[in-house]
């Protein structure tokens, strides 16, 4: 049996496993089972809380996608884990280690949690892209879409700017964009409709997960890329399928994401035999 907690940020949902005291085996097959919405618990990502690896951090956060692959960053999950760790410690601030770097969070009024997602990485090799190019104008087209901007928020993103995001068949075009040869590590794909200097409507295709109700790093990337294009200011409300995030790209180059956290339920689950997991 594995104990878990189910959490979400704006409907971007997570199965959280606390591995600080014990270390249940989490193979790619196990991650796929836990994320399966019919045979397992169901989630957009499986999140691991592990012992701290860096001085000054409360814990290490690991991320597994529903396809079993590992992700470097997840903004909504960071808010959820930050809320748990702050509740444990009785504090309003916490630092969390991750593959995307050390992430610092604080509690805000109204049950909101703000996370410093760090500076965006704008070089072609930092995203990464397959070869040197202008990251503000990627040579990527699909089904009438063209000219996305790229950046990394600890994980790779490409943002298309469109006139009507509701008209897009994201389920049809998302997989081929995620796996385009331009992205050696695959990519998260955002479809952004700029509604004003301080508001963006965004839908996301997440690498390894598909369409999700919200994506924190995708919202950060959308604001960064929109500002680089001169479409918005340095702060905007990002409206996703699951709700709203406030994103600010400060003059200090740090991106701050603020949004709600929901703790849904806790439980335990029995893992099926390995061959049954693979068959699922």
N, C-alpha and C positions, 0 to 999 in steps of 0.2 A: 504494500500500500504506500502511496505517496500523498503526503499532506500538501494542500495547495490553498491559495486564496485567489478569488476572481475579482479583478478590478478593471476600471476603464476610465479613459479620459475622452469625453465627447463621443462615446460609443466605440472608440478605438480600444479594443478589449484585450486583456492579458490574463494568462494563467501564471501566477507568481509562485515560485518554489524557493523556500528559504533553505539554503545549503550551508549556512554558517555553522550549525552544530552537527549536521549529518550531511552526507553527500550522496543522495540518490543518483544512480546512474542515469544520465540523460544522453542517450544516443540520438542520432537523427531520426531513427524509427520511433523512438519514444516521443520526441518532440512532435512528430507528425501525428501520432496517436492523440496526444493531449490537445492539439490544436483542432482536431477533427470535430466538426459541429454535429455529426451524426453518431459517430462511434466513441468519441472521447468527451472532453469537456467543451471544447470550442473556444477559439481565440484568434486574434490577429498575430500575436507573438507570445511565446513562452519566455518569461523573465526569471532569471536566476539571481538571487541575492547571495553573494559569497563573501567570505572574509576579506577585509580590506587588504589591498596589495600595495597601497601607496600611503606615505605619511600624511596625516591630516584628513584622511577620508574615513567615513563611517563604514563603508562596505564597497564591494565590487559588484557591478551590475552586468550580467551577461544576457544576451538576447538571441533567441532562436526563432526563425521564421516558420510558418506552417509547412514549408517544404523541407524543413530540417536544417537549412543553411543558417549560418551565423551572420548577424547584423552588427554593425559597429555602433549605431546610435538609434535612439527612439525617444523623441521628445515627450510624448504623452506618457510613456512608461516611466521616464525619469521623474515626472511630477508625481506619479503614483508611488514609486519607491521612496521618493523624498518625503512624502506625507507619512508613510509608514515609519521611516527612520526618525523623523522629527517627533512623531507621537511616542515612539519608544524612549527617546532621550529627553523628552520634555523640553524641546528647544524649538526655535523658529528658524534655524538655519542648519544646513547640512551640506557636506561635500561627498560626492559619489564618484568612484573610479569606474571607467568603462574603456572599451576599445577606442571610443571617440575622444577620449581625454577625461580630465577631471571636470565634473559638472557640479556647479554650486547652485543650491536652491534655497528659497526662503518662503515662509508662509505670508500671505497677504490677506487683507480683509475680505470677508465674505466667503471664506473657505477656498480661496484661490491659492495656487502655488505658482511662483515664478522661478524659472530656471535660466541661468546664464549658459547658453548653448555654445559660447565661445565665438571666435572670429570665423567668418566664412572663409573657405579655401577656394580661391578663384583661379589658380594656375591649372593648366590642362593636365599636368602630371599628378596634381593633388586630388583631382576629382575622383578617379582618374579617367582620362580619355585615351583612345588608342594611339594618337599621335598629336603632335603640336598643332594648336589651332586657337582661334579667338574664342574664348569661352562665353563671350556675350552673344555670339551668333554661331550656333552649332549647325553644321551641314547635315541636318536630319529632317526628313520629310516622311509623311505618312497620311494617306487618306485626306488630302487637302490641307494638312497641317504642315507648317514649316517654321524654321528660324527660332528654335527654342534657345534659351540661355541656360548655361550650366554652372553649377557650383557644388561644393561639398559642405555639408553641415555635420561632418564626421562620417557621413555616408553620401554616396553619389546621387545627385539630382539633376534633372533637366526640366525646365518650366516652359511650356508653350503658352503664349498669350493669345487669347481667342475672343471673338466678339460675342459668342453665345455658348457657354459651357454646357448648357442643358441639351444642346443639339448633338453632342458628341456621343458616339457609341464607344465608350471607354473600354468596355469588356472585350470588344473586338480588336481594338488597336493597341491596347496596353501590353499584351504579351510580346508582340514583335518589337515594340519600342524598348521595353525592359531588356530584351536580349539582343538589341542591335549591336553589330560588331564595333560600333563607336565606343561602347562601354565594356571594357575588359572585365570589370567586376559587376556587370549588369547595372541597372539604375532605377531609381524611383522617378516616376514621371508625373509631373503636375500639369494641370490644365486650368489656367487662371484667366478669369474675366475681371478686368479692372473696372470697378464701379465708381471710383473717385480717387482723389489723392490720398485718402486715408481708409480705403475699403477695397477688399479683393474677395471675389467669389472663387473658391478653389475646390476642385475635385482631384482625387489622387488615385494613381495606380502604384501600389507599393511593391517593391522588389520582393519576390518570394511570398507575397501575401495576396496580391490582387487588389481589387477595389476595397477601400476601407472608409469608414465614416469620418475619420480624421487622421491627420498625420502631422505631428508636431514639427519634425525636421522639414517636411514638405512645405508647411506654412512659413517657416523661417526662410527657406530657399526662395519661395515665391516673393516674399517681401524684399529680400536682398536683390533678386534678379529684376524685380519691377523698379526698384529705386535705381539700379544700375542703368536701366533703359530710360530713366527719366519719367516714368509713368506714375510714381507715387513719391511721397515724402519718405522719411526714415522710420515712420511709425504707421501702422495700419491695423485695422480689425480684419482678420481673415475669417470669412464665413465658410465653413465646411459642411458636409452633409450632416454631421453630428452636432454642430454648434459653432461657437466662436472662440477664437484665440486672439489675444493682443500680442503683437510682435513689434519690437523696436530694435532697430540696428543703430546703436549709439555711435557717437562721434569717436568713441574709444575703440571702435570696430567690433565690440561685443554685441551679440544678438540675444535679447531677453524675450523669452516666451512666457506668457502668463495665461493660465486657464484653470478649470475646475478638475477635481479628482473625485471618483466614486469608488467606494469599497462595497462590493456587491454581496459576496458570501464566501465562506470557507468550507472546506471539506476534505475528503480523502478519496483516492481512486485506486483501484486495483489495475495493474498493468496486465494486458493480455500476454500470451506466449509470444516470443519473438516472431514466429512464422505468421501469427495472426496479425500482428502489427504491420508486417511487411505486406500482407495481403490486403489490408485496409487501404 
